[in-house]
Amino acid sequence: HAAGQKLHRVVKKIRRHMFVFMTNRAIEPTNNGSERALRPAVPFRKITNGFRSEWGARLYADIRSVIEPARRRACGALDAIRITLAGQPLPLTS
């Protein structure tokens, strides 16, 4: 019962956010966008036979977390990395 009670508490806490997509058309009802953003990591991991170190996996994840939003904002990957390293936010559009 502990797991059910925990689930109940979590749902009760976030329930007002669960169906926002029904009233706001700008919000996707699925996480397909997120799944598509993660997809390039799978072939990379398979081709390279996995990550050899924890820092390598983290570095790849950090770089992807900059490049993917930049791509969606029509900003080049190298520009996005430079902007991020300078401590600036990515532009909304290029």
N, CA, C and O atoms as a GROMACS GRO file, in nm:
protein
  376
    1HIS      N    1   0.080  -0.120   0.000
    1HIS     CA    2   0.000   0.000   0.000
    1HIS      C    3   0.085   0.127   0.000
    1HIS      O    4   0.037   0.232  -0.041
    2ALA      N    5   0.207   0.117   0.045
    2ALA     CA    6   0.293   0.235   0.053
    2ALA      C    7   0.317   0.295  -0.086
    2ALA      O    8   0.315   0.417  -0.102
    3ALA      N    9   0.339   0.209  -0.185
    3ALA     CA   10   0.360   0.258  -0.322
    3ALA      C   11   0.235   0.326  -0.375
    3ALA      O   12   0.245   0.429  -0.442
    4GLY      N   13   0.119   0.271  -0.347
    4GLY     CA   14  -0.007   0.332  -0.390
    4GLY      C   15  -0.030   0.466  -0.323
    4GLY      O   16  -0.078   0.560  -0.387
    5GLN      N   17   0.003   0.476  -0.197
    5GLN     CA   18  -0.012   0.603  -0.125
    5GLN      C   19   0.083   0.708  -0.180
    5GLN      O   20   0.048   0.825  -0.193
    6LYS      N   21   0.205   0.664  -0.212
    6LYS     CA   22   0.303   0.757  -0.269
    6LYS      C   23   0.254   0.807  -0.405
    6LYS      O   24   0.261   0.927  -0.433
    7LEU      N   25   0.204   0.716  -0.489
    7LEU     CA   26   0.150   0.754  -0.619
    7LEU      C   27   0.034   0.852  -0.602
    7LEU      O   28   0.026   0.950  -0.675
    8HIS      N   29  -0.052   0.826  -0.508
    8HIS     CA   30  -0.166   0.914  -0.482
    8HIS      C   31  -0.118   1.054  -0.446
    8HIS      O   32  -0.173   1.153  -0.494
    9ARG      N   33  -0.017   1.064  -0.360
    9ARG     CA   34   0.037   1.195  -0.321
    9ARG      C   35   0.096   1.269  -0.441
    9ARG      O   36   0.074   1.390  -0.457
   10VAL      N   37   0.170   1.196  -0.525
   10VAL     CA   38   0.232   1.259  -0.642
   10VAL      C   39   0.125   1.309  -0.739
   10VAL      O   40   0.132   1.422  -0.785
   11VAL      N   41   0.027   1.225  -0.769
   11VAL     CA   42  -0.080   1.264  -0.862
   11VAL      C   43  -0.158   1.382  -0.806
   11VAL      O   44  -0.191   1.474  -0.880
   12LYS      N   45  -0.186   1.380  -0.679
   12LYS     CA   46  -0.259   1.490  -0.616
   12LYS      C   47  -0.181   1.621  -0.628
   12LYS      O   48  -0.239   1.728  -0.648
   13LYS      N   49  -0.049   1.611  -0.617
   13LYS     CA   50   0.037   1.729  -0.623
   13LYS      C   51   0.043   1.788  -0.765
   13LYS      O   52   0.048   1.910  -0.781
   14ILE      N   53   0.043   1.702  -0.868
   14ILE     CA   54   0.063   1.750  -1.005
   14ILE      C   55  -0.063   1.746  -1.092
   14ILE      O   56  -0.056   1.779  -1.210
   15ARG      N   57  -0.176   1.708  -1.036
   15ARG     CA   58  -0.294   1.684  -1.119
   15ARG      C   59  -0.339   1.804  -1.200
   15ARG      O   60  -0.393   1.787  -1.309
   16ARG      N   61  -0.319   1.925  -1.150
   16ARG     CA   62  -0.363   2.042  -1.228
   16ARG      C   63  -0.278   2.063  -1.353
   16ARG      O   64  -0.316   2.139  -1.442
   17HIS      N   65  -0.163   1.996  -1.360
   17HIS     CA   66  -0.075   2.008  -1.476
   17HIS      C   67  -0.089   1.890  -1.573
   17HIS      O   68  -0.030   1.892  -1.681
   18MET      N   69  -0.163   1.788  -1.536
   18MET     CA   70  -0.167   1.665  -1.615
   18MET      C   71  -0.239   1.678  -1.749
   18MET      O   72  -0.200   1.610  -1.844
   19PHE      N   73  -0.339   1.760  -1.760
   19PHE     CA   74  -0.416   1.769  -1.884
   19PHE      C   75  -0.417   1.910  -1.942
   19PHE      O   76  -0.513   1.949  -2.008
   20VAL      N   77  -0.312   1.985  -1.918
   20VAL     CA   78  -0.302   2.121  -1.970
   20VAL      C   79  -0.306   2.120  -2.123
   20VAL      O   80  -0.358   2.214  -2.184
   21PHE      N   81  -0.254   2.014  -2.185
   21PHE     CA   82  -0.253   2.006  -2.331
   21PHE      C   83  -0.394   2.011  -2.390
   21PHE      O   84  -0.410   2.043  -2.508
   22MET      N   85  -0.496   1.979  -2.311
   22MET     CA   86  -0.634   1.981  -2.362
   22MET      C   87  -0.687   2.123  -2.378
   22MET      O   88  -0.775   2.147  -2.461
   23THR      N   89  -0.634   2.216  -2.302
   23THR     CA   90  -0.680   2.355  -2.311
   23THR      C   91  -0.578   2.446  -2.378
   23THR      O   92  -0.610   2.558  -2.416
   24ASN      N   93  -0.455   2.398  -2.394
   24ASN     CA   94  -0.350   2.478  -2.457
   24ASN      C   95  -0.294   2.398  -2.574
   24ASN      O   96  -0.217   2.304  -2.555
   25ARG      N   97  -0.333   2.436  -2.695
   25ARG     CA   98  -0.293   2.363  -2.816
   25ARG      C   99  -0.143   2.369  -2.843
   25ARG      O  100  -0.091   2.288  -2.919
   26ALA      N  101  -0.072   2.464  -2.782
   26ALA     CA  102   0.072   2.476  -2.803
   26ALA      C  103   0.149   2.366  -2.732
   26ALA      O  104   0.267   2.344  -2.761
   27ILE      N  105   0.085   2.296  -2.640
   27ILE     CA  106   0.151   2.190  -2.564
   27ILE      C  107   0.115   2.055  -2.625
   27ILE      O  108  -0.003   2.022  -2.640
   28GLU      N  109   0.218   1.977  -2.660
   28GLU     CA  110   0.195   1.845  -2.719
   28GLU      C  111   0.142   1.748  -2.613
   28GLU      O  112   0.186   1.752  -2.498
   29PRO      N  113   0.049   1.662  -2.651
   29PRO     CA  114  -0.005   1.566  -2.554
   29PRO      C  115   0.087   1.446  -2.530
   29PRO      O  116   0.063   1.367  -2.438
   30THR      N  117   0.192   1.432  -2.610
   30THR     CA  118   0.285   1.319  -2.593
   30THR      C  119   0.426   1.371  -2.571
   30THR      O  120   0.451   1.491  -2.582
   31ASN      N  121   0.516   1.282  -2.540
   31ASN     CA  122   0.656   1.319  -2.527
   31ASN      C  123   0.735   1.280  -2.652
   31ASN      O  124   0.856   1.259  -2.645
   32ASN      N  125   0.667   1.269  -2.766
   32ASN     CA  126   0.733   1.227  -2.889
   32ASN      C  127   0.849   1.318  -2.927
   32ASN      O  128   0.951   1.271  -2.977
   33GLY      N  129   0.835   1.448  -2.904
   33GLY     CA  130   0.945   1.541  -2.932
   33GLY      C  131   1.068   1.507  -2.850
   33GLY      O  132   1.180   1.510  -2.901
   34SER      N  133   1.047   1.475  -2.726
   34SER     CA  134   1.159   1.437  -2.639
   34SER      C  135   1.221   1.305  -2.685
   34SER      O  136   1.343   1.291  -2.686
   35GLU      N  137   1.137   1.212  -2.723
   35GLU     CA  138   1.188   1.083  -2.772
   35GLU      C  139   1.270   1.103  -2.899
   35GLU      O  140   1.376   1.041  -2.915
   36ARG      N  141   1.223   1.187  -2.990
   36ARG     CA  142   1.297   1.213  -3.114
   36ARG      C  143   1.429   1.282  -3.084
   36ARG      O  144   1.529   1.255  -3.151
   37ALA      N  145   1.431   1.369  -2.984
   37ALA     CA  146   1.555   1.439  -2.948
   37ALA      C  147   1.659   1.341  -2.893
   37ALA      O  148   1.778   1.361  -2.913
   38LEU      N  149   1.614   1.237  -2.824
   38LEU     CA  150   1.706   1.138  -2.767
   38LEU      C  151   1.754   1.036  -2.870
   38LEU      O  152   1.858   0.972  -2.850
   39ARG      N  153   1.681   1.021  -2.977
   39ARG     CA  154   1.709   0.914  -3.074
   39ARG      C  155   1.852   0.912  -3.127
   39ARG      O  156   1.908   0.803  -3.139
   40PRO      N  157   1.915   1.026  -3.161
   40PRO     CA  158   2.052   1.020  -3.214
   40PRO      C  159   2.153   0.956  -3.118
   40PRO      O  160   2.257   0.908  -3.163
   41ALA      N  161   2.125   0.954  -2.990
   41ALA     CA  162   2.218   0.896  -2.894
   41ALA      C  163   2.227   0.744  -2.908
   41ALA      O  164   2.331   0.686  -2.878
   42VAL      N  165   2.121   0.680  -2.954
   42VAL     CA  166   2.120   0.534  -2.962
   42VAL      C  167   2.219   0.483  -3.068
   42VAL      O  168   2.303   0.399  -3.036
   43PRO      N  169   2.212   0.530  -3.194
   43PRO     CA  170   2.310   0.482  -3.292
   43PRO      C  171   2.453   0.519  -3.253
   43PRO      O  172   2.546   0.441  -3.274
   44PHE      N  173   2.471   0.639  -3.196
   44PHE     CA  174   2.605   0.680  -3.152
   44PHE      C  175   2.659   0.580  -3.050
   44PHE      O  176   2.774   0.536  -3.060
   45ARG      N  177   2.577   0.546  -2.953
   45ARG     CA  178   2.619   0.452  -2.848
   45ARG      C  179   2.650   0.314  -2.908
   45ARG      O  180   2.745   0.248  -2.867
   46LYS      N  181   2.568   0.271  -3.005
   46LYS     CA  182   2.589   0.139  -3.065
   46LYS      C  183   2.715   0.137  -3.153
   46LYS      O  184   2.791   0.040  -3.149
   47ILE      N  185   2.736   0.243  -3.231
   47ILE     CA  186   2.852   0.249  -3.320
   47ILE      C  187   2.981   0.254  -3.240
   47ILE      O  188   3.080   0.190  -3.277
   48THR      N  189   2.982   0.329  -3.132
   48THR     CA  190   3.104   0.345  -3.052
   48THR      C  191   3.118   0.237  -2.945
   48THR      O  192   3.212   0.240  -2.865
   49ASN      N  193   3.026   0.142  -2.944
   49ASN     CA  194   3.027   0.033  -2.845
   49ASN      C  195   3.012   0.087  -2.703
   49ASN      O  196   3.075   0.038  -2.609
   50GLY      N  197   2.928   0.186  -2.689
   50GLY     CA  198   2.902   0.243  -2.556
   50GLY      C  199   3.004   0.347  -2.518
   50GLY      O  200   3.102   0.369  -2.589
   51PHE      N  201   2.981   0.409  -2.407
   51PHE     CA  202   3.074   0.509  -2.357
   51PHE      C  203   3.178   0.440  -2.271
   51PHE      O  204   3.144   0.355  -2.189
   52ARG      N  205   3.302   0.477  -2.289
   52ARG     CA  206   3.412   0.412  -2.217
   52ARG      C  207   3.428   0.465  -2.075
   52ARG      O  208   3.489   0.400  -1.990
   53SER      N  209   3.373   0.583  -2.050
   53SER     CA  210   3.389   0.642  -1.916
   53SER      C  211   3.265   0.721  -1.880
   53SER      O  212   3.185   0.759  -1.966
   54GLU      N  213   3.250   0.744  -1.752
   54GLU     CA  214   3.137   0.824  -1.703
   54GLU      C  215   3.146   0.967  -1.754
   54GLU      O  216   3.044   1.025  -1.794
   55TRP      N  217   3.266   1.025  -1.754
   55TRP     CA  218   3.280   1.163  -1.800
   55TRP      C  219   3.249   1.174  -1.949
   55TRP      O  220   3.196   1.276  -1.993
   56GLY      N  221   3.281   1.071  -2.027
   56GLY     CA  222   3.249   1.073  -2.170
   56GLY      C  223   3.099   1.072  -2.194
   56GLY      O  224   3.049   1.143  -2.281
   57ALA      N  225   3.028   0.992  -2.117
   57ALA     CA  226   2.882   0.988  -2.128
   57ALA      C  227   2.821   1.121  -2.088
   57ALA      O  228   2.729   1.170  -2.153
   58ARG      N  229   2.873   1.180  -1.980
   58ARG     CA  230   2.821   1.310  -1.935
   58ARG      C  231   2.850   1.420  -2.037
   58ARG      O  232   2.765   1.504  -2.064
   59LEU      N  233   2.973   1.418  -2.093
   59LEU     CA  234   3.009   1.518  -2.193
   59LEU      C  235   2.917   1.508  -2.314
   59LEU      O  236   2.869   1.610  -2.364
   60TYR      N  237   2.892   1.386  -2.361
   60TYR     CA  238   2.803   1.367  -2.475
   60TYR      C  239   2.663   1.419  -2.443
   60TYR      O  240   2.601   1.487  -2.525
   61ALA      N  241   2.613   1.388  -2.324
   61ALA     CA  242   2.479   1.434  -2.284
   61ALA      C  243   2.475   1.586  -2.274
   61ALA      O  244   2.378   1.648  -2.316
   62ASP      N  245   2.580   1.646  -2.219
   62ASP     CA  246   2.585   1.792  -2.208
   62ASP      C  247   2.586   1.858  -2.346
   62ASP      O  248   2.514   1.956  -2.369
   63ILE      N  249   2.666   1.805  -2.436
   63ILE     CA  250   2.673   1.861  -2.571
   63ILE      C  251   2.539   1.847  -2.643
   63ILE      O  252   2.492   1.941  -2.706
   64ARG      N  253   2.477   1.730  -2.632
   64ARG     CA  254   2.346   1.709  -2.696
   64ARG      C  255   2.241   1.803  -2.637
   64ARG      O  256   2.152   1.849  -2.709
   65SER      N  257   2.251   1.832  -2.507
   65SER     CA  258   2.152   1.919  -2.444
   65SER      C  259   2.166   2.063  -2.491
   65SER      O  260   2.074   2.143  -2.473
   66VAL      N  261   2.279   2.098  -2.550
   66VAL     CA  262   2.298   2.231  -2.609
   66VAL      C  263   2.262   2.228  -2.757
   66VAL      O  264   2.192   2.317  -2.806
   67ILE      N  265   2.308   2.127  -2.827
   67ILE     CA  266   2.291   2.121  -2.973
   67ILE      C  267   2.146   2.100  -3.015
   67ILE      O  268   2.100   2.163  -3.110
   68GLU      N  269   2.074   2.013  -2.947
   68GLU     CA  270   1.936   1.983  -2.988
   68GLU      C  271   1.844   2.105  -2.978
   68GLU      O  272   1.773   2.133  -3.074
   69PRO      N  273   1.841   2.177  -2.866
   69PRO     CA  274   1.757   2.298  -2.862
   69PRO      C  275   1.803   2.402  -2.964
   69PRO      O  276   1.721   2.474  -3.022
   70ALA      N  277   1.934   2.410  -2.987
   70ALA     CA  278   1.985   2.505  -3.086
   70ALA      C  279   1.934   2.470  -3.225
   70ALA      O  280   1.896   2.558  -3.302
   71ARG      N  281   1.934   2.342  -3.257
   71ARG     CA  282   1.885   2.298  -3.388
   71ARG      C  283   1.740   2.339  -3.408
   71ARG      O  284   1.701   2.385  -3.515
   72ARG      N  285   1.660   2.321  -3.302
   72ARG     CA  286   1.518   2.358  -3.311
   72ARG      C  287   1.500   2.509  -3.324
   72ARG      O  288   1.396   2.555  -3.371
   73ARG      N  289   1.599   2.584  -3.282
   73ARG     CA  290   1.592   2.730  -3.293
   73ARG      C  291   1.670   2.782  -3.413
   73ARG      O  292   1.695   2.902  -3.423
   74ALA      N  293   1.709   2.693  -3.503
   74ALA     CA  294   1.783   2.727  -3.625
   74ALA      C  295   1.915   2.795  -3.593
   74ALA      O  296   1.955   2.889  -3.663
   75CYS      N  297   1.982   2.750  -3.490
   75CYS     CA  298   2.113   2.802  -3.450
   75CYS      C  299   2.214   2.690  -3.474
   75CYS      O  300   2.189   2.575  -3.438
   76GLY      N  301   2.328   2.723  -3.534
   76GLY     CA  302   2.430   2.622  -3.560
   76GLY      C  303   2.488   2.563  -3.433
   76GLY      O  304   2.490   2.628  -3.328
   77ALA      N  305   2.535   2.439  -3.443
   77ALA     CA  306   2.587   2.369  -3.326
   77ALA      C  307   2.708   2.440  -3.266
   77ALA      O  308   2.715   2.459  -3.145
   78LEU      N  309   2.803   2.479  -3.350
   78LEU     CA  310   2.923   2.546  -3.300
   78LEU      C  311   2.889   2.680  -3.236
   78LEU      O  312   2.943   2.715  -3.131
   79ASP      N  313   2.799   2.755  -3.300
   79ASP     CA  314   2.755   2.882  -3.241
   79ASP      C  315   2.688   2.859  -3.107
   79ASP      O  316   2.711   2.934  -3.012
   80ALA      N  317   2.606   2.757  -3.098
   80ALA     CA  318   2.535   2.727  -2.973
   80ALA      C  319   2.634   2.693  -2.862
   80ALA      O  320   2.616   2.736  -2.748
   81ILE      N  321   2.737   2.615  -2.894
   81ILE     CA  322   2.837   2.580  -2.793
   81ILE      C  323   2.912   2.705  -2.748
   81ILE      O  324   2.935   2.724  -2.629
   82ARG      N  325   2.950   2.791  -2.844
   82ARG     CA  326   3.020   2.916  -2.808
   82ARG      C  327   2.932   3.004  -2.719
   82ARG      O  328   2.980   3.057  -2.618
   83ILE      N  329   2.806   3.019  -2.755
   83ILE     CA  330   2.713   3.102  -2.677
   83ILE      C  331   2.699   3.045  -2.536
   83ILE      O  332   2.701   3.120  -2.438
   84THR      N  333   2.684   2.914  -2.527
   84THR     CA  334   2.667   2.850  -2.396
   84THR      C  335   2.792   2.864  -2.311
   84THR      O  336   2.782   2.893  -2.192
   85LEU      N  337   2.910   2.844  -2.370
   85LEU     CA  338   3.034   2.859  -2.294
   85LEU      C  339   3.056   3.003  -2.249
   85LEU      O  340   3.124   3.027  -2.149
   86ALA      N  341   2.999   3.099  -2.322
   86ALA     CA  342   3.008   3.240  -2.282
   86ALA      C  343   2.907   3.273  -2.173
   86ALA      O  344   2.905   3.385  -2.122
   87GLY      N  345   2.824   3.176  -2.136
   87GLY     CA  346   2.726   3.197  -2.029
   87GLY      C  347   2.602   3.272  -2.073
   87GLY      O  348   2.529   3.327  -1.990
   88GLN      N  349   2.578   3.275  -2.204
   88GLN     CA  350   2.463   3.346  -2.258
   88GLN      C  351   2.352   3.246  -2.295
   88GLN      O  352   2.382   3.131  -2.325
   89PRO      N  353   2.227   3.290  -2.292
   89PRO     CA  354   2.118   3.202  -2.337
   89PRO      C  355   2.116   3.194  -2.489
   89PRO      O  356   2.158   3.287  -2.558
   90LEU      N  357   2.068   3.083  -2.540
   90LEU     CA  358   2.054   3.069  -2.684
   90LEU      C  359   1.948   3.166  -2.734
   90LEU      O  360   1.848   3.189  -2.666
   91PRO      N  361   1.968   3.223  -2.854
   91PRO     CA  362   1.864   3.310  -2.910
   91PRO      C  363   1.740   3.228  -2.942
   91PRO      O  364   1.749   3.109  -2.971
   92LEU      N  365   1.625   3.292  -2.938
   92LEU     CA  366   1.501   3.222  -2.971
   92LEU      C  367   1.500   3.180  -3.116
   92LEU      O  368   1.452   3.071  -3.149
   93THR      N  369   1.553   3.264  -3.205
   93THR     CA  370   1.568   3.230  -3.347
   93THR      C  371   1.696   3.295  -3.395
   93THR      O  372   1.742   3.395  -3.340
   94SER      N  373   1.754   3.236  -3.501
   94SER     CA  374   1.877   3.293  -3.556
   94SER      C  375   1.846   3.402  -3.655
   94SER      O  376   1.938   3.462  -3.712
   0.00000   0.00000   0.00000
